[in-house]
Amino acid sequence: MGQGTQNTALLVMDMQVGIVGTLPNAAAVISSVGKAIAHAREKKIPIIYVVVGFRQGAPEISANNKGFTASKERFAGVDMNAFMTVHADVAPQEGEITVTKRRVSAFAGSDLEVVLRSSGIQHMVLCGISTSGVVLSTTREAADKDYKITILADCCADGDEEVHRVLTTKVFPRQADVKTVDEWSA
């Protein structure tokens, strides 16, 4: 692997068909994430896909969890395998790992940390939906676990553009390097 990339992984988070479809600017984000994936593959940087999902009926969702409880009834009739499918334009290739999480952070209820440790990953490059959800929660937890973090701002999106802007310009720079996909791949 190239200099500076041997302990790095690109995390593509919550780029699931059902989640991507909720964004008004989905095409732009998918295009940017596609560029990040192409760069990572070219540079032999491992890509780890993170999806949120539950067993049929979502028994993992606690009534105490305000965010997920609102969706539990909707999940009852959903085919979880279909729900957890990554959008075809940014889907994993053979040999790329997919991690399933049970909460907002990529670490919560998943084996992400074991996967990172076993590959010697110390630097995570993050992209995904939503900026105020998985990206924020994963950034905070990764920083607390002493990972180096880069966030690709144009590879993240949120239902609220102002929230995305505040996070990427004011909050994330305190714990991560914030770049565009073009800056990262230069």
Buried (B, 14 or more C-beta within 10 A) or exposed (E): EEEEBBBBBBBBBBBBBBBBEEBEEBEEBBBBBBBBBEBBBEBEBBBBBBBBBBEEEBEBBEEEBEEBEEBBEEBEEBEBEEBBBBBEBBBBEEEBBBBBBBBBBBBBBBEBBEBBEEBEBBBBBBBBBBBBBBBBBBBBBBBEEEBBBBBBBBBBBBBEEEBBEBBBEEBBEEBBBBBBBEEBBE
